[in-house]
Amino acid sequence: MSEPKGAELALENVSEGRYRLSGELSFKTAEQALATGRDFPLAQSLCLDVSGLERVDSAGLAVILEWWRLSHLAGGSLSLEGPSEQLKKLIAISELEPVLLG
């Protein structure tokens, strides 16, 4: 996997059902992220290691929420590992702690 530069997002399949995100999950990368997320095995338990994200904005949070929604519709689940303080604050402001950090 190459290291992301600027407004890039890298997603690495670490093991079955576990993915590591790095770079930026934002308005600039949301379309790419949604397309990449279509390859997730949505009907199983997914763990997204978000500790490598340098920046997440509201569009990035919307992407995570869409992945969560699609996973639940398929009968799976999605959890976040290692969210930054910035991401935790964004989740709290959006009142999504029970959904994404529960």
N, C-alpha and C positions, 0 to 999 in steps of 0.2 A: 504494500500500500504506500502510495506517495503522500507526503505531508501536504495538507492544503495550504494554499497561498491566497492572501486577500480574502475576497468574498467567495470562498469555496467550501464545500462540505465533502468530507470523506466518511464513508460508511464501510466498516469492516466486519465481516462475519467471523466472530471469534470462535464460536462453537455452536452446536445446534441450539437454535432459539436465542442466542446471545449475540448482540451487535454492539460495536463501539462506534460512536459518532465523534468526529473531531472537526474543527474549523468553525464555520459560522452557519447557524440555522436561523435564517432571517428572510426578509422579503426578497432579497437577492437570490437566495438559494431554495426558496419554498417550492417552486415548480419542479426543480431537480429532485428535491427530497421526496415529494409526493410520488413522482415517477419511480424512484428507487424503492420506496416503501411498498410498491405493488408486488415486489418480489419476496416480501416477508411471508413466512409460513403462518398466516393469520389464525389458523384454527388451533394453534398450540400456545403455550405460554411463552411470551417474548420478554426478554430483558434488554433494555437499551441502556448501555453504559454511556451516559452523557457527560462524564467528567472531562472529556477532551474538547468540549465545545467552548470556544473562546467568547462567543457572543450568541445570544438568543433574543429575538425581539418578539412582538406579538404575533407576527406571521409565522415565526418558528414554533411558537406555542400552539398555534392553530394546526400546524402540521402534526405535532405530537398528539394533539387531541383527535385529529382525524385518524391517525394510526390506531389510537386507542379504540375509537368508534368502530373501525373496520375489523379490528381484532375481536371485539366483543360480538359483533354481528356474525362473525364466522365461528363463534363458540370458543374463542381463545381468551387470553388475557395479556395485558401489557404492563410492565413495571419499569420504573426508571431507577438507575443506579448512579450515584455520584452527582446529583444536580448541584450546580454552583449556587452561591447565595443569590446571584442575580436571577437565576431561573426559579429558585424557590420563591423569591419576592414576586416575580411575575405570576407564578401559579397562585400565590396567596391573594394578590390583588384581583385576580380573575375568579377567586373563590372556587378553585379547582383542586384544593388539597385532598378532599375525600376521593376524588376520581384518580388523580395522578400520583399522589403521595401516600394514599390511604393505607 
